[in-house]
């Protein structure tokens, strides 16, 4: 679908015209596995729900509109049962013997998939400081087929210059693909296809769904030929979301712009509060001028997002004590929901990188700042930090 409206309008209407059969304003949940055929091979566009489903199709058209670079270059969307299912399907474009260059601070599940699963099938992986385009260019090999960028990264919130890296990569070889995990930013804050990337990947579980009630993933694709390959793989592998999950994600997407504004505003206030706290060694948030990637984030992102990390002076014991002392921030994995969450990545979401070059500092605490009242959030952190 061409991006003929502003972003906020596409959130509500892209791929979501009133139902042609009933006039229902909200996309129906087509809870069916199969479809009646008018004759052998003659369908109304659907034959089996693994291949396609009207509710999932509405979600895919909406996602494509949100990440499309402009009206003249529509993107293509594919939905999956999780962010890792989307990542795994995209990596099926890489053949044994080929090389993937990735950020040296990626989500723990991504590292586990790359290092503990796909490596066994002959794909080569190496990791580089994605904040330096010179290092990225120097790490490219003759067999490099994909550069995997996560920005902001999880959980160190490193910032990559997507435009500069994409330019360097394509200058080295137009055959090298560039994929960006845009989960932390969401399409509202950052649109990588317009910055030179070939693919955008999302865990739609996070900000797109936004309510901690659904698990899903997505790939948005710039090139039609790549879309057709991945559409075939989506059907062949079958890691697709059901209609209920697709509907929940669509419902969440409608308020994305409003939520991201509040997430970002609250996170900025929390960061300012933590910077001045005596128990805190360092606050990592792209919106702070002290952040080394602040200027790049300011260039690529509309706002700085709802994620931040903090390193405590008391190290790992202090981190554990803090996350167990909050009352409003819920101790839980995941992120991007309306409620505020807190965790210790080294022991939770990033336990899989322990002992590797990507190991996370033991005293680091990650906060997903929700959309609650900011005074309540700061008061909760204040009382929790007082226990240290």
C-alpha positions as CSV (number, residue, x, y, z in Angstrom):
1,X,0.0,0.0,0.0
2,X,1.4,3.4,-0.9
3,X,2.0,5.8,1.9
4,X,-0.5,8.5,0.8
5,X,-1.3,9.7,4.3
6,X,0.7,11.0,7.3
7,X,2.1,8.4,9.7
8,X,-0.5,8.9,12.4
9,X,-3.3,8.3,9.8
10,X,-1.7,5.2,8.5
11,X,-1.6,3.8,12.0
12,X,-5.3,3.7,12.0
13,X,-6.3,3.2,8.4
14,X,-3.5,1.5,6.4
15,X,-4.6,-2.0,5.3
16,X,-7.7,-1.5,7.5
17,X,-10.5,-0.4,5.2
18,X,-14.0,-1.3,6.4
19,X,-14.9,-5.0,5.9
20,X,-16.3,-5.5,2.4
21,X,-18.7,-8.2,3.5
22,X,-20.3,-6.4,6.5
23,X,-19.0,-2.9,6.7
24,X,-17.3,-3.5,10.0
25,X,-15.1,-0.6,10.8
26,X,-12.5,-2.7,12.6
27,X,-10.8,-5.5,10.8
28,X,-12.5,-8.8,11.7
29,X,-10.7,-11.7,13.2
30,X,-10.9,-14.3,10.5
31,X,-10.6,-17.3,12.8
32,X,-10.4,-20.0,10.1
33,X,-7.8,-22.4,8.9
34,X,-9.2,-23.0,5.4
35,X,-11.4,-21.3,2.7
36,X,-14.1,-22.6,0.4
37,X,-13.0,-22.7,-3.3
38,X,-15.4,-21.9,-6.1
39,X,-13.8,-24.6,-8.3
40,X,-10.5,-26.5,-8.2
41,X,-7.8,-23.8,-7.8
42,X,-10.4,-21.0,-8.0
43,X,-10.3,-19.0,-4.8
44,X,-11.1,-15.5,-3.5
45,X,-7.4,-15.0,-2.8
46,X,-7.1,-17.3,0.2
47,X,-6.8,-21.1,0.4
48,X,-5.1,-21.9,3.7
49,X,-4.3,-19.7,6.7
50,X,-0.6,-20.6,6.9
51,X,-0.2,-19.2,3.4
52,X,-2.4,-16.1,4.0
53,X,-5.2,-14.9,6.2
54,X,-7.2,-11.6,5.8
55,X,-6.5,-10.4,9.4
56,X,-2.7,-11.1,9.0
57,X,-2.8,-9.5,5.6
58,X,-4.2,-6.3,7.1
59,X,-1.4,-6.2,9.6
60,X,1.2,-6.8,6.9
61,X,-0.1,-4.0,4.8
62,X,-0.2,-1.6,7.8
63,X,3.4,-2.5,8.7
64,X,4.5,-1.9,5.2
65,X,2.9,1.5,5.1
66,X,4.6,2.6,8.4
67,X,8.1,1.7,7.2
68,X,7.7,2.7,3.5
69,X,10.4,5.3,2.5
70,X,8.0,7.4,0.6
71,X,4.8,7.3,-1.6
72,X,6.8,6.3,-4.7
73,X,8.6,3.4,-3.1
74,X,6.1,1.3,-1.2
75,X,7.6,-1.4,1.1
76,X,6.3,-5.0,1.6
77,X,5.4,-6.5,5.0
78,X,5.4,-10.0,6.4
79,X,4.2,-11.0,9.9
80,X,5.6,-13.8,12.0
81,X,4.8,-15.6,15.2
82,X,7.7,-13.9,17.1
83,X,10.6,-11.5,16.5
84,X,13.0,-14.5,16.4
85,X,10.9,-16.3,13.9
86,X,11.2,-13.2,11.6
87,X,15.0,-13.1,12.2
88,X,15.4,-16.8,11.5
89,X,13.3,-16.6,8.3
90,X,15.4,-13.6,7.0
91,X,18.6,-15.5,7.7
92,X,17.4,-18.3,5.4
93,X,18.6,-15.9,2.6
94,X,22.1,-16.6,3.8
95,X,23.8,-19.8,2.5
96,X,26.4,-22.0,4.2
97,X,29.9,-20.5,3.8
98,X,28.5,-16.9,3.7
99,X,29.2,-14.4,6.4
100,X,27.0,-12.2,8.5
101,X,28.5,-9.1,10.3
102,X,26.5,-8.1,13.3
103,X,26.4,-5.5,16.1
104,X,28.5,-6.5,19.1
105,X,25.6,-5.6,21.4
106,X,22.5,-7.5,20.2
107,X,19.5,-8.9,21.9
108,X,20.5,-12.1,23.7
109,X,18.0,-14.2,21.7
110,X,19.5,-12.9,18.5
111,X,23.0,-13.9,19.6
112,X,21.8,-17.3,20.7
113,X,20.1,-17.9,17.3
114,X,23.3,-16.8,15.4
115,X,25.9,-18.4,17.6
116,X,24.2,-21.5,19.0
117,X,22.0,-22.5,16.1
118,X,22.7,-21.0,12.6
119,X,26.5,-21.3,13.0
120,X,26.1,-25.1,13.1
121,X,24.7,-24.9,9.6
122,X,27.8,-23.3,8.1
123,X,26.9,-19.6,8.3
124,X,29.8,-17.5,9.6
125,X,29.2,-14.8,12.1
126,X,31.4,-12.0,13.5
127,X,30.6,-9.0,15.7
128,X,31.8,-5.4,15.5
129,X,31.3,-2.1,17.2
130,X,28.4,-0.8,15.1
131,X,28.9,2.7,16.3
132,X,32.0,3.2,14.1
133,X,31.3,2.9,10.4
134,X,35.0,2.6,9.8
135,X,35.2,-0.6,11.9
136,X,32.1,-1.9,10.1
137,X,33.7,-1.3,6.6
138,X,37.0,-2.9,7.7
139,X,35.2,-6.0,9.0
140,X,33.5,-6.8,5.7
141,X,34.8,-9.9,3.9
142,X,34.6,-11.2,0.4
143,X,32.0,-13.7,1.6
144,X,29.9,-11.2,3.6
145,X,26.3,-11.4,2.6
146,X,24.5,-9.5,5.4
147,X,25.1,-6.7,7.8
148,X,22.9,-6.9,10.9
149,X,22.4,-3.6,12.7
150,X,20.6,-3.1,15.9
151,X,20.0,0.5,16.9
152,X,19.5,1.5,19.6
153,X,21.0,-1.7,20.8
154,X,19.8,-3.9,23.6
155,X,20.7,-3.3,26.4
156,X,23.7,-0.8,26.0
157,X,21.7,1.5,23.7
158,X,24.5,2.0,21.3
159,X,23.6,4.1,18.2
160,X,24.5,3.2,14.7
161,X,24.6,5.6,11.8
162,X,22.3,3.6,9.5
163,X,22.7,5.9,6.5
164,X,26.5,6.0,6.7
165,X,26.9,2.3,7.3
166,X,24.5,1.4,4.4
167,X,26.4,3.7,2.1
168,X,29.8,2.1,3.0
169,X,28.4,-1.4,2.7
170,X,26.8,-0.8,-0.7
171,X,30.0,0.9,-1.9
172,X,32.0,-2.2,-0.9
173,X,29.5,-4.5,-2.6
174,X,25.9,-3.9,-3.8
175,X,25.2,-7.6,-3.1
176,X,25.6,-7.2,0.6
177,X,22.2,-6.8,2.3
178,X,21.6,-4.5,5.3
179,X,19.0,-5.4,7.9
180,X,18.1,-3.2,10.9
181,X,16.4,-4.4,14.0
182,X,14.2,-1.4,14.7
183,X,12.4,-2.8,17.8
184,X,13.6,-0.2,20.3
185,X,12.8,2.8,18.2
186,X,9.6,1.6,16.4
187,X,8.6,3.0,13.0
188,X,7.4,6.2,14.7
189,X,10.8,7.2,15.8
190,X,13.0,5.8,13.0
191,X,12.5,4.5,9.5
192,X,15.6,2.5,8.3
193,X,14.5,1.8,4.8
194,X,14.6,5.5,4.0
195,X,18.2,5.5,5.4
196,X,19.5,2.9,3.0
197,X,18.6,-0.5,4.7
198,X,17.1,-3.4,2.7
199,X,15.1,-4.9,5.6
200,X,13.6,-3.8,8.8
201,X,12.9,-6.4,11.5
202,X,10.6,-5.9,14.5
203,X,9.6,-7.8,17.5
204,X,6.0,-6.6,17.3
205,X,5.6,-7.9,20.8
206,X,7.2,-4.7,22.0
207,X,6.2,-1.2,21.0
208,X,4.1,-2.0,18.0
209,X,1.8,-4.3,20.0
210,X,2.4,-2.1,23.0
211,X,0.3,-3.8,25.7
212,X,2.2,-6.9,26.7
213,X,-0.6,-9.2,25.6
214,X,0.7,-10.6,22.3
215,X,3.9,-12.1,20.8
216,X,4.8,-11.5,17.2
217,X,7.4,-10.4,14.7
218,X,7.7,-8.7,11.3
219,X,10.0,-8.1,8.4
220,X,9.5,-5.1,6.2
221,X,11.2,-5.3,2.8
222,X,12.3,-2.6,0.3
223,X,12.7,-4.8,-2.8
224,X,9.9,-6.8,-4.4
225,X,12.2,-9.7,-5.4
226,X,13.4,-10.1,-1.8
227,X,9.8,-9.9,-0.7
228,X,8.7,-12.7,-3.0
229,X,11.6,-14.9,-1.7
230,X,10.7,-14.2,1.9
231,X,7.0,-14.7,1.3
232,X,7.8,-18.1,-0.1
233,X,9.9,-18.9,3.0
234,X,7.2,-17.5,5.3
235,X,4.8,-20.1,3.9
236,X,7.3,-22.9,3.6
237,X,8.6,-22.5,7.2
238,X,5.2,-21.6,8.6
239,X,6.2,-19.5,11.6
240,X,3.1,-17.2,11.2
241,X,0.9,-15.4,13.7
242,X,-2.7,-16.5,14.1
243,X,-5.5,-14.1,13.4
244,X,-6.1,-13.3,17.0
245,X,-2.4,-12.3,17.5
246,X,-2.5,-10.3,14.2
247,X,-5.7,-8.5,15.4
248,X,-4.2,-7.6,18.8
249,X,-1.1,-6.2,17.1
250,X,-3.2,-4.1,14.7
251,X,-5.2,-2.8,17.7
252,X,-2.0,-1.8,19.5
253,X,-0.5,-0.1,16.5
254,X,-3.4,2.4,16.3
255,X,-2.0,4.3,19.4
256,X,1.7,3.9,18.6
257,X,2.3,7.6,18.0
258,X,0.6,8.7,21.2
259,X,2.4,6.0,23.2
260,X,5.9,6.7,21.9
261,X,5.5,10.4,22.6
262,X,4.7,9.5,26.3
263,X,7.3,6.7,26.5
264,X,10.0,9.1,25.3
265,X,9.0,12.0,27.5
266,X,8.9,9.8,30.6
267,X,12.2,8.1,29.8
268,X,13.9,11.5,29.4
269,X,12.7,12.6,32.8
270,X,13.8,9.3,34.4
271,X,17.2,9.7,32.8
272,X,17.6,13.2,34.2
273,X,16.6,12.0,37.7
274,X,19.0,9.1,37.6
275,X,22.0,11.1,36.3
276,X,22.0,13.1,39.6
277,X,21.5,10.1,42.0
278,X,24.5,9.3,44.2
279,X,24.0,5.5,43.8
280,X,24.3,5.7,40.0
281,X,27.6,5.4,38.2
282,X,26.3,5.9,34.7
283,X,23.0,6.5,32.8
284,X,22.8,5.2,29.3
285,X,20.1,7.1,27.3
286,X,20.5,8.5,23.7
287,X,18.6,11.6,24.7
288,X,21.4,12.7,27.0
289,X,24.0,15.0,25.4
290,X,26.6,12.9,27.2
291,X,25.7,9.8,25.3
292,X,28.3,9.2,22.6
293,X,25.6,8.5,20.0
294,X,23.4,11.5,20.8
295,X,24.1,13.4,17.6
296,X,23.5,10.4,15.4
297,X,20.3,9.6,17.3
298,X,19.1,13.2,17.0
299,X,19.7,12.9,13.2
300,X,17.9,9.6,12.7
301,X,15.3,9.5,15.4
302,X,12.2,11.7,15.9
303,X,12.5,11.2,19.7
304,X,14.9,9.2,21.9
305,X,12.6,6.4,23.0
306,X,11.4,4.8,26.2
307,X,14.4,2.5,26.9
308,X,17.3,3.3,29.2
309,X,20.0,1.5,31.1
310,X,21.8,2.4,34.3
311,X,25.0,1.1,35.9
312,X,25.0,1.2,39.6
313,X,28.0,1.9,41.8
314,X,27.3,-1.2,43.9
315,X,27.6,-3.6,41.0
316,X,25.7,-6.8,40.6
317,X,24.4,-7.0,44.3
318,X,23.0,-3.4,44.0
319,X,21.4,-4.2,40.6
320,X,19.6,-7.2,42.1
321,X,18.5,-5.3,45.2
322,X,17.2,-2.4,43.1
323,X,15.0,-4.4,40.7
324,X,13.5,-6.4,43.6
325,X,12.7,-3.2,45.5
326,X,10.6,-1.4,43.0
327,X,6.8,-1.5,43.4
328,X,5.5,0.3,40.3
329,X,8.3,-0.9,37.9
330,X,7.5,-4.6,37.4
331,X,10.4,-7.0,37.5
332,X,9.9,-8.8,34.2
333,X,11.5,-9.6,30.9
334,X,10.4,-7.9,27.6
335,X,9.8,-4.2,27.0
336,X,7.7,-1.7,25.1
337,X,4.4,-2.2,26.9
338,X,2.3,0.6,28.5
339,X,3.5,-0.5,32.0
340,X,7.0,0.1,33.2
341,X,9.4,-2.9,33.5
342,X,12.8,-3.3,35.1
343,X,15.3,-6.2,34.8
344,X,19.0,-7.3,35.1
345,X,19.9,-8.3,31.6
346,X,23.0,-10.3,32.6
347,X,20.8,-12.6,34.6
348,X,17.7,-12.5,32.5
349,X,17.3,-11.4,28.8
350,X,21.0,-11.7,28.0
351,X,22.1,-14.7,30.0
352,X,22.8,-16.4,26.7
353,X,25.8,-14.0,26.0
354,X,27.6,-14.9,29.3
355,X,31.2,-15.7,28.6
356,X,31.2,-14.2,25.2
357,X,32.6,-11.0,23.8
358,X,29.1,-9.6,24.1
359,X,28.8,-10.2,27.8
360,X,26.7,-7.5,29.6
361,X,28.0,-5.7,32.7
362,X,26.7,-7.5,35.8
363,X,25.7,-4.3,37.5
364,X,23.6,-3.0,34.6
365,X,19.8,-2.5,35.0
366,X,17.5,-2.0,32.0
367,X,14.4,0.0,32.3
368,X,11.4,0.0,29.9
369,X,9.7,3.3,30.9
370,X,6.0,3.1,30.5
371,X,3.3,5.7,30.1
372,X,2.3,6.1,33.8
373,X,2.4,9.4,35.6
374,X,6.1,10.5,35.7
375,X,6.0,11.6,39.3
376,X,4.8,8.1,40.4
377,X,7.6,6.5,38.4
378,X,10.4,8.7,39.9
379,X,9.0,8.3,43.4
380,X,9.1,4.5,42.9
381,X,12.7,4.6,41.7
382,X,13.6,6.9,44.6
383,X,12.3,4.6,47.3
384,X,14.0,1.6,45.6
385,X,17.3,3.3,45.3
386,X,17.1,4.4,49.0
387,X,17.3,0.7,49.9
388,X,20.9,0.6,48.5
